[in-house]
């Protein structure tokens, strides 16, 4: 049995030209002019087809092309504690190297107290 679509095979490429030679997504037919006007892509393949244009748009709009989202409050608190623990640990090492054992003991108590706030999961 002969397939009725046998002679109408679509050749998929990463990009092709639409009306007037404009860059167009082969999956959803989104044109570059639409992307520039709406800042919305038509499908996931558009990210690959318009990669350089999307990067340029992001740089022009945000000043950079990397996501720097927000940190949830719980994680932010944890991140602050971890940063403080790292700083205290460095201070403790410095105090020991300077033979300031009283200061080192004081810092060690702070570290233990911080770790205790999270039941020792740090």
Protein Blocks (a to p, Z undefined) as FASTA:
>chain_A
ZZfklmmcccddfbdcdehhiacdfklopafklmmmnopafbfklmmmmmmmmmmmmmmm
nopacdcddddfklmmmmmmmmmmmmmmmmmmmmmmnopaklmmmmmmmmmmmmmmnnop
ZZ
